[in-house]
Amino acid sequence: MVDIRAQSEVRDPLLVIKKKKLGWAGHIMRRNDGRWTRLVQEWYPIGEKRPVGRPRTRWCDSLQKEISLFDGENLETHWSTIAKDRMAWKAVIRDNIR
């Protein structure tokens, strides 16, 4: 059976989106100029009551879930720590998303 994507050299759009999302997360984690994107990423509401039921999935939770699916030596380190090192983060993305 012929794989249409391989024959047409079109990349899987879901993999492209995942790669862009992880790249953006790394870019945000390397920022340390106090912009709102970084502040929102690490913000945790204090003094607010949570609604009843399962909490909504946060962006950080979805990133952690995607990265936990990767196999390799970086699993014991939190994604935000790896993302602060640009070369290590690029290697994680390159090695795990094809």
C-alpha positions in Angstrom: 0.0 0.0 0.0 1.3 3.4 -0.9 1.5 6.1 1.8 0.0 9.2 0.3 1.8 11.6 2.7 5.2 10.0 1.9 4.5 10.2 -1.8 3.3 13.8 -1.8 5.9 14.9 0.8 3.1 16.6 2.9 3.8 16.6 6.6 1.1 15.5 9.1 -0.6 18.7 10.3 -1.1 17.4 13.8 2.7 16.8 14.1 3.3 20.3 12.8 0.9 21.8 15.3 2.5 19.8 18.2 6.0 20.9 17.2 4.9 24.5 17.0 3.2 24.3 20.4 6.3 22.9 22.0 8.5 25.4 20.3 6.3 28.3 21.6 6.4 26.8 25.1 10.2 26.8 25.0 10.3 30.3 23.7 8.0 31.5 26.6 10.0 29.7 29.3 13.2 31.3 28.1 11.8 34.8 28.5 12.7 36.6 31.7 11.6 40.2 30.9 8.3 40.0 32.9 5.9 39.9 29.9 2.4 38.7 30.5 2.9 35.5 28.5 5.4 34.2 31.0 3.4 35.5 34.0 0.2 33.8 32.8 2.1 30.5 32.2 3.1 30.3 35.8 0.1 32.0 37.4 -1.8 30.2 40.0 -4.9 31.8 41.6 -4.8 32.3 45.3 -7.9 32.7 47.4 -10.3 31.6 44.7 -12.7 28.8 45.2 -12.5 26.1 42.6 -15.7 24.9 41.0 -17.0 21.5 41.8 -15.9 18.7 39.5 -12.8 17.9 37.6 -10.5 20.9 37.0 -10.1 22.2 33.5 -7.0 21.1 31.6 -4.5 24.0 31.6 -2.1 24.6 28.9 0.8 23.5 31.1 -1.0 20.3 31.9 -1.4 19.5 28.2 2.3 20.2 27.6 3.2 17.9 30.5 1.0 15.2 29.1 2.5 15.4 25.6 6.0 15.3 27.0 5.2 12.4 29.3 4.4 10.4 26.2 8.1 10.8 25.0 10.5 8.1 26.0 14.1 8.9 26.9 16.3 10.3 29.6 14.5 13.6 30.0 11.4 12.2 31.6 12.6 12.8 35.2 13.0 16.5 34.6 10.0 18.8 34.3 9.5 20.2 30.9 9.8 23.8 32.0 13.4 23.1 33.2 14.4 21.5 30.0 12.8 24.3 27.9 15.0 26.9 29.5 18.0 25.4 27.7 17.3 26.1 24.0 19.6 23.4 22.6 18.3 20.7 24.9 14.7 21.7 24.2 15.2 21.6 20.4 16.8 18.2 20.8 13.8 16.9 22.7 11.4 18.2 20.0 13.5 17.0 17.2 14.1 13.5 18.6 10.5 12.9 19.7 8.3 14.5 17.0 8.8 13.2 13.5 
